Amino acid sequence: MTTDDLYKLAADLADEHGPLALDYARRAIASFDAEGATDRAQFWQVLSVFLDDIVARRLNPAEPIVIH
């Protein structure tokens, strides 16, 4: 997945679930870490960073993301 794909997925999750999306992501991280599924845990960790910024309104999903 590209950064834009992850951003759009996070935006969709935040739109559908609001702040609960962060809780879902954190539970997924803990669950996959416990199972030893490092790649999956890392995927959810990146997604949670986007979710955190979207929920806190530091990112606007209507605007393109710029990664420096």
C-alpha positions, 0 to 999 in steps of 0.5 A: 500500500502507498502512503496515500492508500493508508491515509485514505484508509485511516480517513475512512475508518475515522469517518465511520468510527470516530475516536473508536477507530484509534481503540480498534487500531491499538487493540489490533497492534497489541493482538498482532504483537502478541501473536508475533505477527510483526508486519501486521502490527507495524501496519496498524501502528502506521495506521494509528499514527494517521488516525491519531492526527485525523481524530485530533484534527491535525490532518484534514482528510479532504486535503492531500498529505505531504510527507517530509 
